[in-house]
Amino acid sequence: MSLDFEQKNKNILNRFESKTTSNGCTAYNTVLQDGRKMVSIDMQNRTWEEMLKSEKSFWGDRFAKLEYVKG
């Protein structure tokens, strides 16, 4: 039986919400200007500043803020 994309996303998010993460893997909440929120996962062991720069670059004017997900 194959999992659909929604179930796969739930499975990934559950790993972060259960506070079990691997080394070098950090979750952030990305908030856009229109109020939309999403979880951004860094698996490259970047600093908060590097991740902020990356998200600003990716989202451009739509970007509002980046929040660290406390584990």
HELIX and SHEET records of a PDB file:
HELIX    1   1 PHE A    5  GLU A   17  1                                  13    
HELIX    2   2 TRP A   48  TRP A   59  1                                  12    
HELIX    3   3 GLY A   60  ARG A   62  5                                   3    
SHEET    1   A 3 LYS A  37  ASP A  42  0                                        
SHEET    2   A 3 THR A  26  LEU A  32 -1                                        
SHEET    3   A 3 PHE A  63  TYR A  68 -1                                        
END                                                                             
